[in-house]
Amino acid sequence: MTEQPGSGVTSDDKLWAAIGYPIPILPIIALLMEEKKKRPFIKFHAVQSLILNVVLWIVMFVLAITVVGAICAPIVWLVTLWPAIDSYKGNYTEIPVITKFMKNQGWA
């Protein structure tokens, strides 16, 4: 988790990045808005939150097949709160496998 000093991260950037993790439709909206997708901080977190949410939805689907799925699925969603809080602090949150995959693909 590193913060890019002097990168010009605004409070609006932090807000868009933070709410994109628990509400997965917002990163899609941010990437479709021309002025938002040009902001590196928003783009980084929007792409990362989309990947994280896809992974979490797959995990929740697998859990839903089992008997404990109804209990565990909401708990899995709580994972999104850690990067949301960290990005609201202005950090480029590093999620171990997802961030490396995203950077290798050239998406951020």
TAVENCOR-V962082 format. One line per field, one symbol per residue. burial: + if it has 24 or more other ideal C-beta (glycine too) atoms within 12 Angstrom, else -. A space follows every 50 residues. Layout:
# TAVENCOR-V962082
burial->???
This chain:
# TAVENCOR-V962082
burial->--------+---++++++++++-+-++--++----++-+-++++++++++ +++-++---+---------------+--++--++-+++-++++++--++- -+-----+
